Amino acid sequence: MQHQRKVMKKRKKICNFCLNDINSLDYKDINKVKKYISERGKILPRRVTGNCAKHQRLVTATIKRARIMALLAFVEE
């Protein structure tokens, strides 16, 4: 007996920033910034968030800025 695997077609993720025409992300807006951080405190990659390269760099810089300003912890426990 052969087992057949179901082929799931992955839906292309669309950049939320491009979709809503957002060109900036404020490091003081912690609720929006926390959407791009895992429960361990790591920055989520593009393949998870669906951001384009330009906006992923923006998110990364914003998270790092918020960490330096002590608005976000470097490590979550």
N, CA, C and O atoms as a CHARMM CRD file, in Angstrom:
* protein
*
  308
    1    1 MET  N      0.84000  -1.19000   0.00000 PROA 1      0.00000
    2    1 MET  CA     0.00000   0.00000   0.00000 PROA 1      0.00000
    3    1 MET  C      0.87600   1.24000   0.00000 PROA 1      0.00000
    4    1 MET  O      1.80800   1.37300   0.79200 PROA 1      0.00000
    5    2 GLN  N      0.55900   2.10700  -0.87900 PROA 2      0.00000
    6    2 GLN  CA     1.30700   3.35500  -0.93900 PROA 2      0.00000
    7    2 GLN  C      0.51900   4.44800  -0.23800 PROA 2      0.00000
    8    2 GLN  O     -0.70200   4.54700  -0.35400 PROA 2      0.00000
    9    3 HSD  N      1.26400   5.25800   0.49100 PROA 3      0.00000
   10    3 HSD  CA     0.64300   6.39700   1.15700 PROA 3      0.00000
   11    3 HSD  C      0.75900   7.61700   0.25100 PROA 3      0.00000
   12    3 HSD  O      1.81600   7.89900  -0.31400 PROA 3      0.00000
   13    4 GLN  N     -0.32500   8.31200   0.13200 PROA 4      0.00000
   14    4 GLN  CA    -0.30400   9.51700  -0.68600 PROA 4      0.00000
   15    4 GLN  C     -0.33500  10.72900   0.22400 PROA 4      0.00000
   16    4 GLN  O     -1.10200  10.79200   1.18600 PROA 4      0.00000
   17    5 ARG  N      0.49900  11.66700  -0.09600 PROA 5      0.00000
   18    5 ARG  CA     0.55500  12.89700   0.68200 PROA 5      0.00000
   19    5 ARG  C     -0.33000  13.94900   0.03200 PROA 5      0.00000
   20    5 ARG  O     -0.41200  14.05200  -1.19200 PROA 5      0.00000
   21    6 LYS  N     -0.97600  14.71200   0.86500 PROA 6      0.00000
   22    6 LYS  CA    -1.76000  15.81500   0.33900 PROA 6      0.00000
   23    6 LYS  C     -0.82800  16.98800   0.08800 PROA 6      0.00000
   24    6 LYS  O     -0.01000  17.34100   0.93800 PROA 6      0.00000
   25    7 VAL  N     -0.95700  17.56800  -1.05000 PROA 7      0.00000
   26    7 VAL  CA    -0.13700  18.71300  -1.39800 PROA 7      0.00000
   27    7 VAL  C     -0.92800  19.96300  -1.04600 PROA 7      0.00000
   28    7 VAL  O     -1.98700  20.24500  -1.60600 PROA 7      0.00000
   29    8 MET  N     -0.36800  20.70000  -0.09400 PROA 8      0.00000
   30    8 MET  CA    -1.02100  21.93400   0.32600 PROA 8      0.00000
   31    8 MET  C     -0.37900  23.09500  -0.41700 PROA 8      0.00000
   32    8 MET  O      0.84100  23.26000  -0.38200 PROA 8      0.00000
   33    9 LYS  N     -1.17300  23.87700  -1.07200 PROA 9      0.00000
   34    9 LYS  CA    -0.66100  25.02700  -1.78000 PROA 9      0.00000
   35    9 LYS  C     -0.55400  26.17800  -0.79800 PROA 9      0.00000
   36    9 LYS  O     -1.54200  26.56800  -0.17600 PROA 9      0.00000
   37   10 LYS  N      0.65200  26.72300  -0.66100 PROA 10     0.00000
   38   10 LYS  CA     0.86800  27.80200   0.29000 PROA 10     0.00000
   39   10 LYS  C      0.39400  29.11600  -0.30600 PROA 10     0.00000
   40   10 LYS  O      0.63200  29.41600  -1.47600 PROA 10     0.00000
   41   11 ARG  N     -0.27600  29.88000   0.52000 PROA 11     0.00000
   42   11 ARG  CA    -0.76100  31.18200   0.10000 PROA 11     0.00000
   43   11 ARG  C      0.36700  32.18900   0.24300 PROA 11     0.00000
   44   11 ARG  O      1.06300  32.19800   1.25900 PROA 11     0.00000
   45   12 LYS  N      0.55600  33.02700  -0.75000 PROA 12     0.00000
   46   12 LYS  CA     1.60700  34.02500  -0.69700 PROA 12     0.00000
   47   12 LYS  C      1.25000  35.07400   0.34900 PROA 12     0.00000
   48   12 LYS  O      0.14600  35.62000   0.35800 PROA 12     0.00000
   49   13 LYS  N      2.21300  35.34300   1.23100 PROA 13     0.00000
   50   13 LYS  CA     1.99500  36.34300   2.26300 PROA 13     0.00000
   51   13 LYS  C      2.22800  37.72500   1.67400 PROA 13     0.00000
   52   13 LYS  O      3.16100  37.93600   0.89900 PROA 13     0.00000
   53   14 ILE  N      1.38400  38.64600   2.04700 PROA 14     0.00000
   54   14 ILE  CA     1.46700  40.00500   1.53000 PROA 14     0.00000
   55   14 ILE  C      1.98300  40.91500   2.63300 PROA 14     0.00000
   56   14 ILE  O      1.55400  40.82300   3.78300 PROA 14     0.00000
   57   15 CYS  N      2.89700  41.78600   2.27100 PROA 15     0.00000
   58   15 CYS  CA     3.47700  42.72200   3.23600 PROA 15     0.00000
   59   15 CYS  C      2.38200  43.65300   3.74700 PROA 15     0.00000
   60   15 CYS  O      1.71400  44.32800   2.96400 PROA 15     0.00000
   61   16 ASN  N      2.20600  43.68300   5.06700 PROA 16     0.00000
   62   16 ASN  CA     1.18500  44.50700   5.68500 PROA 16     0.00000
   63   16 ASN  C      1.49000  45.99400   5.49300 PROA 16     0.00000
   64   16 ASN  O      0.56800  46.80100   5.37400 PROA 16     0.00000
   65   17 PHE  N      2.75100  46.35600   5.46400 PROA 17     0.00000
   66   17 PHE  CA     3.13100  47.75600   5.28500 PROA 17     0.00000
   67   17 PHE  C      2.82300  48.23000   3.87500 PROA 17     0.00000
   68   17 PHE  O      2.31000  49.33300   3.69000 PROA 17     0.00000
   69   18 CYS  N      3.13100  47.40500   2.87700 PROA 18     0.00000
   70   18 CYS  CA     2.85200  47.77200   1.48600 PROA 18     0.00000
   71   18 CYS  C      1.34800  47.81700   1.22100 PROA 18     0.00000
   72   18 CYS  O      0.86600  48.67300   0.48000 PROA 18     0.00000
   73   19 LEU  N      0.62100  46.89800   1.82700 PROA 19     0.00000
   74   19 LEU  CA    -0.82100  46.81400   1.61100 PROA 19     0.00000
   75   19 LEU  C     -1.52600  48.06200   2.13200 PROA 19     0.00000
   76   19 LEU  O     -2.44400  48.56900   1.48700 PROA 19     0.00000
   77   20 ASN  N     -1.10300  48.56100   3.29100 PROA 20     0.00000
   78   20 ASN  CA    -1.75000  49.72400   3.91300 PROA 20     0.00000
   79   20 ASN  C     -0.99000  51.02300   3.67100 PROA 20     0.00000
   80   20 ASN  O     -1.32200  52.05000   4.26300 PROA 20     0.00000
   81   21 ASP  N      0.03100  50.99000   2.80400 PROA 21     0.00000
   82   21 ASP  CA     0.83700  52.15600   2.45000 PROA 21     0.00000
   83   21 ASP  C      1.42500  52.84100   3.69300 PROA 21     0.00000
   84   21 ASP  O      1.28900  54.05100   3.87100 PROA 21     0.00000
   85   22 ILE  N      2.07900  52.04400   4.54600 PROA 22     0.00000
   86   22 ILE  CA     2.72900  52.54300   5.75100 PROA 22     0.00000
   87   22 ILE  C      4.23100  52.58300   5.48900 PROA 22     0.00000
   88   22 ILE  O      4.81900  51.58300   5.07900 PROA 22     0.00000
   89   23 ASN  N      4.84700  53.72900   5.72500 PROA 23     0.00000
   90   23 ASN  CA     6.28100  53.86000   5.46100 PROA 23     0.00000
   91   23 ASN  C      7.09700  54.05200   6.72300 PROA 23     0.00000
   92   23 ASN  O      8.31900  54.18100   6.64600 PROA 23     0.00000
   93   24 SER  N      6.46100  54.07400   7.88200 PROA 24     0.00000
   94   24 SER  CA     7.21300  54.24100   9.12600 PROA 24     0.00000
   95   24 SER  C      6.56900  53.41300  10.23300 PROA 24     0.00000
   96   24 SER  O      5.38600  53.07700  10.18700 PROA 24     0.00000
   97   25 LEU  N      7.39000  53.10000  11.22200 PROA 25     0.00000
   98   25 LEU  CA     6.94300  52.35200  12.39400 PROA 25     0.00000
   99   25 LEU  C      7.62500  52.99500  13.58700 PROA 25     0.00000
  100   25 LEU  O      8.85300  53.06000  13.64500 PROA 25     0.00000
  101   26 ASP  N      6.84000  53.46700  14.53200 PROA 26     0.00000
  102   26 ASP  CA     7.39300  54.19300  15.67300 PROA 26     0.00000
  103   26 ASP  C      7.84900  53.20700  16.74400 PROA 26     0.00000
  104   26 ASP  O      7.10400  52.30200  17.12100 PROA 26     0.00000
  105   27 TYR  N      9.07100  53.38700  17.22800 PROA 27     0.00000
  106   27 TYR  CA     9.61300  52.48300  18.25000 PROA 27     0.00000
  107   27 TYR  C      8.90900  52.63300  19.58400 PROA 27     0.00000
  108   27 TYR  O      9.02600  51.75900  20.44300 PROA 27     0.00000
  109   28 LYS  N      8.17700  53.72600  19.77500 PROA 28     0.00000
  110   28 LYS  CA     7.45500  53.94700  21.03500 PROA 28     0.00000
  111   28 LYS  C      6.09700  53.24000  21.05000 PROA 28     0.00000
  112   28 LYS  O      5.48000  53.10500  22.10600 PROA 28     0.00000
  113   29 ASP  N      5.63500  52.79400  19.89100 PROA 29     0.00000
  114   29 ASP  CA     4.36300  52.07300  19.78900 PROA 29     0.00000
  115   29 ASP  C      4.63500  50.57700  20.00500 PROA 29     0.00000
  116   29 ASP  O      4.74600  49.80900  19.05000 PROA 29     0.00000
  117   30 ILE  N      4.73800  50.19000  21.25500 PROA 30     0.00000
  118   30 ILE  CA     5.17400  48.84200  21.63700 PROA 30     0.00000
  119   30 ILE  C      4.18900  47.76300  21.18200 PROA 30     0.00000
  120   30 ILE  O      4.61000  46.66500  20.81800 PROA 30     0.00000
  121   31 ASN  N      2.90500  48.05000  21.19600 PROA 31     0.00000
  122   31 ASN  CA     1.91600  47.03400  20.80500 PROA 31     0.00000
  123   31 ASN  C      2.09700  46.59800  19.35100 PROA 31     0.00000
  124   31 ASN  O      1.96400  45.41300  19.04800 PROA 31     0.00000
  125   32 LYS  N      2.39700  47.53000  18.45300 PROA 32     0.00000
  126   32 LYS  CA     2.63400  47.16400  17.05500 PROA 32     0.00000
  127   32 LYS  C      3.96100  46.45200  16.89100 PROA 32     0.00000
  128   32 LYS  O      4.07500  45.51800  16.09700 PROA 32     0.00000
  129   33 VAL  N      4.96500  46.88900  17.63900 PROA 33     0.00000
  130   33 VAL  CA     6.29800  46.30000  17.52400 PROA 33     0.00000
  131   33 VAL  C      6.29900  44.86600  18.04000 PROA 33     0.00000
  132   33 VAL  O      7.00100  44.01800  17.48800 PROA 33     0.00000
  133   34 LYS  N      5.53200  44.57800  19.08400 PROA 34     0.00000
  134   34 LYS  CA     5.51900  43.24000  19.68100 PROA 34     0.00000
  135   34 LYS  C      4.93800  42.17600  18.75200 PROA 34     0.00000
  136   34 LYS  O      5.14700  40.98400  18.97900 PROA 34     0.00000
  137   35 LYS  N      4.21300  42.58500  17.71200 PROA 35     0.00000
  138   35 LYS  CA     3.67900  41.61600  16.75300 PROA 35     0.00000
  139   35 LYS  C      4.78300  40.93600  15.95700 PROA 35     0.00000
  140   35 LYS  O      4.57900  39.85800  15.39800 PROA 35     0.00000
  141   36 TYR  N      5.94900  41.56500  15.90700 PROA 36     0.00000
  142   36 TYR  CA     7.05800  41.05000  15.10900 PROA 36     0.00000
  143   36 TYR  C      8.13900  40.41000  15.96700 PROA 36     0.00000
  144   36 TYR  O      9.26000  40.20200  15.50200 PROA 36     0.00000
  145   37 ILE  N      7.80800  40.09300  17.22900 PROA 37     0.00000
  146   37 ILE  CA     8.74600  39.45600  18.14500 PROA 37     0.00000
  147   37 ILE  C      8.13300  38.15100  18.63900 PROA 37     0.00000
  148   37 ILE  O      6.93700  38.08800  18.92200 PROA 37     0.00000
  149   38 SER  N      8.96100  37.10800  18.74100 PROA 38     0.00000
  150   38 SER  CA     8.48400  35.82000  19.25000 PROA 38     0.00000
  151   38 SER  C      8.31300  35.90400  20.76900 PROA 38     0.00000
  152   38 SER  O      8.69400  36.89500  21.39400 PROA 38     0.00000
  153   39 GLU  N      7.74000  34.86000  21.34600 PROA 39     0.00000
  154   39 GLU  CA     7.54700  34.85100  22.79700 PROA 39     0.00000
  155   39 GLU  C      8.86400  34.75100  23.54800 PROA 39     0.00000
  156   39 GLU  O      8.91300  35.01200  24.75000 PROA 39     0.00000
  157   40 ARG  N      9.94000  34.37300  22.84900 PROA 40     0.00000
  158   40 ARG  CA    11.27600  34.31700  23.45300 PROA 40     0.00000
  159   40 ARG  C     12.03800  35.62600  23.29200 PROA 40     0.00000
  160   40 ARG  O     13.12600  35.78500  23.84500 PROA 40     0.00000
  161   41 GLY  N     11.46900  36.57100  22.53100 PROA 41     0.00000
  162   41 GLY  CA    12.10800  37.86600  22.35700 PROA 41     0.00000
  163   41 GLY  C     12.89800  38.01200  21.08000 PROA 41     0.00000
  164   41 GLY  O     13.58500  39.01600  20.88900 PROA 41     0.00000
  165   42 LYS  N     12.81500  37.02400  20.19200 PROA 42     0.00000
  166   42 LYS  CA    13.55700  37.08600  18.93100 PROA 42     0.00000
  167   42 LYS  C     12.72100  37.77500  17.85600 PROA 42     0.00000
  168   42 LYS  O     11.49100  37.73100  17.87700 PROA 42     0.00000
  169   43 ILE  N     13.41300  38.40500  16.92500 PROA 43     0.00000
  170   43 ILE  CA    12.73600  39.05100  15.80900 PROA 43     0.00000
  171   43 ILE  C     12.28200  37.97500  14.82700 PROA 43     0.00000
  172   43 ILE  O     13.07500  37.12700  14.41800 PROA 43     0.00000
  173   44 LEU  N     11.01600  38.01300  14.45500 PROA 44     0.00000
  174   44 LEU  CA    10.47200  37.01200  13.53800 PROA 44     0.00000
  175   44 LEU  C     10.99200  37.25100  12.12100 PROA 44     0.00000
  176   44 LEU  O     11.10600  38.40100  11.69700 PROA 44     0.00000
  177   45 PRO  N     11.30900  36.19200  11.38600 PROA 45     0.00000
  178   45 PRO  CA    11.84200  36.35100  10.02300 PROA 45     0.00000
  179   45 PRO  C     10.74500  36.71000   9.01300 PROA 45     0.00000
  180   45 PRO  O      9.55000  36.64700   9.30100 PROA 45     0.00000
  181   46 ARG  N     11.20300  37.08400   7.83500 PROA 46     0.00000
  182   46 ARG  CA    10.28800  37.47900   6.76500 PROA 46     0.00000
  183   46 ARG  C      9.32900  36.37400   6.37100 PROA 46     0.00000
  184   46 ARG  O      8.16200  36.63700   6.07900 PROA 46     0.00000
  185   47 ARG  N      9.81000  35.14300   6.35900 PROA 47     0.00000
  186   47 ARG  CA     8.95400  34.03800   5.90900 PROA 47     0.00000
  187   47 ARG  C      7.79300  33.80400   6.86900 PROA 47     0.00000
  188   47 ARG  O      6.79400  33.19500   6.48700 PROA 47     0.00000
  189   48 VAL  N      7.90700  34.27800   8.10500 PROA 48     0.00000
  190   48 VAL  CA     6.82500  34.14800   9.08300 PROA 48     0.00000
  191   48 VAL  C      5.90200  35.36100   9.03000 PROA 48     0.00000
  192   48 VAL  O      4.68000  35.21400   9.01600 PROA 48     0.00000
  193   49 THR  N      6.48600  36.56200   8.99900 PROA 49     0.00000
  194   49 THR  CA     5.67600  37.78100   9.03800 PROA 49     0.00000
  195   49 THR  C      5.08300  38.14100   7.68800 PROA 49     0.00000
  196   49 THR  O      4.00900  38.73900   7.62000 PROA 49     0.00000
  197   50 GLY  N      5.77900  37.77600   6.60500 PROA 50     0.00000
  198   50 GLY  CA     5.28700  38.10000   5.27200 PROA 50     0.00000
  199   50 GLY  C      5.70000  39.47500   4.79900 PROA 50     0.00000
  200   50 GLY  O      5.20900  39.93800   3.77000 PROA 50     0.00000
  201   51 ASN  N      6.58800  40.14500   5.51600 PROA 51     0.00000
  202   51 ASN  CA     7.03800  41.47500   5.11200 PROA 51     0.00000
  203   51 ASN  C      7.95900  41.38500   3.90400 PROA 51     0.00000
  204   51 ASN  O      8.61100  40.36600   3.67600 PROA 51     0.00000
  205   52 CYS  N      8.00100  42.47700   3.13100 PROA 52     0.00000
  206   52 CYS  CA     8.99500  42.56600   2.06400 PROA 52     0.00000
  207   52 CYS  C     10.33300  42.92900   2.70300 PROA 52     0.00000
  208   52 CYS  O     10.38600  43.26600   3.88600 PROA 52     0.00000
  209   53 ALA  N     11.40900  42.86100   1.92800 PROA 53     0.00000
  210   53 ALA  CA    12.75300  43.08700   2.46400 PROA 53     0.00000
  211   53 ALA  C     12.90800  44.49500   3.03000 PROA 53     0.00000
  212   53 ALA  O     13.51300  44.68400   4.08500 PROA 53     0.00000
  213   54 LYS  N     12.36900  45.45800   2.33900 PROA 54     0.00000
  214   54 LYS  CA    12.47700  46.85600   2.77700 PROA 54     0.00000
  215   54 LYS  C     11.82200  47.05700   4.13900 PROA 54     0.00000
  216   54 LYS  O     12.40800  47.68000   5.02500 PROA 54     0.00000
  217   55 HSD  N     10.63600  46.54400   4.30500 PROA 55     0.00000
  218   55 HSD  CA     9.91300  46.74800   5.54800 PROA 55     0.00000
  219   55 HSD  C     10.41100  45.83200   6.66900 PROA 55     0.00000
  220   55 HSD  O     10.25900  46.16100   7.84600 PROA 55     0.00000
  221   56 GLN  N     10.99900  44.69600   6.31800 PROA 56     0.00000
  222   56 GLN  CA    11.60200  43.85900   7.34400 PROA 56     0.00000
  223   56 GLN  C     12.81200  44.56700   7.95400 PROA 56     0.00000
  224   56 GLN  O     13.03700  44.47700   9.16100 PROA 56     0.00000
  225   57 ARG  N     13.58800  45.26700   7.13100 PROA 57     0.00000
  226   57 ARG  CA    14.70700  46.06000   7.65800 PROA 57     0.00000
  227   57 ARG  C     14.19800  47.17300   8.55700 PROA 57     0.00000
  228   57 ARG  O     14.81600  47.47600   9.57800 PROA 57     0.00000
  229   58 LEU  N     13.07600  47.78800   8.19000 PROA 58     0.00000
  230   58 LEU  CA    12.47000  48.83100   9.01300 PROA 58     0.00000
  231   58 LEU  C     12.03100  48.27100  10.36100 PROA 58     0.00000
  232   58 LEU  O     12.27400  48.88800  11.39800 PROA 58     0.00000
  233   59 VAL  N     11.38900  47.10900  10.35100 PROA 59     0.00000
  234   59 VAL  CA    10.94000  46.46700  11.59200 PROA 59     0.00000
  235   59 VAL  C     12.12900  46.11300  12.47000 PROA 59     0.00000
  236   59 VAL  O     12.09100  46.33600  13.68000 PROA 59     0.00000
  237   60 THR  N     13.17900  45.56800  11.88000 PROA 60     0.00000
  238   60 THR  CA    14.36800  45.17900  12.63600 PROA 60     0.00000
  239   60 THR  C     15.01400  46.39000  13.30100 PROA 60     0.00000
  240   60 THR  O     15.36800  46.34000  14.47900 PROA 60     0.00000
  241   61 ALA  N     15.16600  47.46900  12.55000 PROA 61     0.00000
  242   61 ALA  CA    15.77500  48.67700  13.11000 PROA 61     0.00000
  243   61 ALA  C     14.91100  49.26000  14.23100 PROA 61     0.00000
  244   61 ALA  O     15.43600  49.74500  15.23400 PROA 61     0.00000
  245   62 THR  N     13.59400  49.21100  14.06100 PROA 62     0.00000
  246   62 THR  CA    12.68300  49.73300  15.07300 PROA 62     0.00000
  247   62 THR  C     12.75100  48.90600  16.35000 PROA 62     0.00000
  248   62 THR  O     12.75300  49.46600  17.44600 PROA 62     0.00000
  249   63 ILE  N     12.80800  47.59000  16.22700 PROA 63     0.00000
  250   63 ILE  CA    12.89600  46.71800  17.39800 PROA 63     0.00000
  251   63 ILE  C     14.20800  46.95800  18.13800 PROA 63     0.00000
  252   63 ILE  O     14.23200  47.04200  19.36600 PROA 63     0.00000
  253   64 LYS  N     15.29200  47.06800  17.38400 PROA 64     0.00000
  254   64 LYS  CA    16.59400  47.30700  18.01600 PROA 64     0.00000
  255   64 LYS  C     16.62700  48.66100  18.72000 PROA 64     0.00000
  256   64 LYS  O     17.21500  48.78900  19.79400 PROA 64     0.00000
  257   65 ARG  N     16.00600  49.65800  18.12700 PROA 65     0.00000
  258   65 ARG  CA    15.93700  50.98200  18.74900 PROA 65     0.00000
  259   65 ARG  C     15.12600  50.93200  20.03600 PROA 65     0.00000
  260   65 ARG  O     15.50800  51.54600  21.03200 PROA 65     0.00000
  261   66 ALA  N     14.01500  50.21100  20.02500 PROA 66     0.00000
  262   66 ALA  CA    13.18000  50.09400  21.22800 PROA 66     0.00000
  263   66 ALA  C     13.90500  49.32300  22.32800 PROA 66     0.00000
  264   66 ALA  O     13.72100  49.61300  23.51000 PROA 66     0.00000
  265   67 ARG  N     14.72200  48.35100  21.95400 PROA 67     0.00000
  266   67 ARG  CA    15.49600  47.60800  22.95200 PROA 67     0.00000
  267   67 ARG  C     16.54300  48.50300  23.60700 PROA 67     0.00000
  268   67 ARG  O     16.73100  48.45400  24.82300 PROA 67     0.00000
  269   68 ILE  N     17.21700  49.31100  22.81100 PROA 68     0.00000
  270   68 ILE  CA    18.24400  50.20100  23.35400 PROA 68     0.00000
  271   68 ILE  C     17.61700  51.25900  24.26400 PROA 68     0.00000
  272   68 ILE  O     18.21700  51.64600  25.26700 PROA 68     0.00000
  273   69 MET  N     16.43200  51.72200  23.92700 PROA 69     0.00000
  274   69 MET  CA    15.73800  52.71300  24.75300 PROA 69     0.00000
  275   69 MET  C     15.04300  52.07400  25.95700 PROA 69     0.00000
  276   69 MET  O     14.36300  52.76500  26.71600 PROA 69     0.00000
  277   70 ALA  N     15.20900  50.76600  26.13600 PROA 70     0.00000
  278   70 ALA  CA    14.66400  49.99200  27.26000 PROA 70     0.00000
  279   70 ALA  C     13.14300  49.94100  27.26600 PROA 70     0.00000
  280   70 ALA  O     12.52700  49.81200  28.32400 PROA 70     0.00000
  281   71 LEU  N     12.53700  50.04300  26.08800 PROA 71     0.00000
  282   71 LEU  CA    11.09200  49.87000  25.97800 PROA 71     0.00000
  283   71 LEU  C     10.73900  48.39700  25.77900 PROA 71     0.00000
  284   71 LEU  O      9.64000  47.95900  26.12000 PROA 71     0.00000
  285   72 LEU  N     11.68100  47.64500  25.22700 PROA 72     0.00000
  286   72 LEU  CA    11.53600  46.20200  25.04300 PROA 72     0.00000
  287   72 LEU  C     12.72300  45.51600  25.71000 PROA 72     0.00000
  288   72 LEU  O     13.82600  46.05900  25.76700 PROA 72     0.00000
  289   73 ALA  N     12.47400  44.32300  26.20600 PROA 73     0.00000
  290   73 ALA  CA    13.56200  43.53200  26.78000 PROA 73     0.00000
  291   73 ALA  C     14.31900  42.83200  25.65700 PROA 73     0.00000
  292   73 ALA  O     13.74100  42.49700  24.62300 PROA 73     0.00000
  293   74 PHE  N     15.60700  42.61500  25.86300 PROA 74     0.00000
  294   74 PHE  CA    16.40100  41.88800  24.87800 PROA 74     0.00000
  295   74 PHE  C     16.02100  40.41500  24.86500 PROA 74     0.00000
  296   74 PHE  O     16.04600  39.77700  23.81200 PROA 74     0.00000
  297   75 VAL  N     15.66800  39.87100  26.02900 PROA 75     0.00000
  298   75 VAL  CA    15.30400  38.47000  26.15000 PROA 75     0.00000
  299   75 VAL  C     14.04500  38.36700  27.00200 PROA 75     0.00000
  300   75 VAL  O     13.95600  38.97400  28.07000 PROA 75     0.00000
  301   76 GLU  N     13.08000  37.60200  26.52700 PROA 76     0.00000
  302   76 GLU  CA    11.86800  37.34100  27.30700 PROA 76     0.00000
  303   76 GLU  C     12.03300  36.02400  28.03200 PROA 76     0.00000
  304   76 GLU  O     12.61100  35.08100  27.49200 PROA 76     0.00000
  305   77 GLU  N     11.53200  35.95300  29.24600 PROA 77     0.00000
  306   77 GLU  CA    11.64400  34.69900  30.00100 PROA 77     0.00000
  307   77 GLU  C     10.29300  34.18700  30.41400 PROA 77     0.00000
  308   77 GLU  O     10.19900  33.14200  31.05800 PROA 77     0.00000
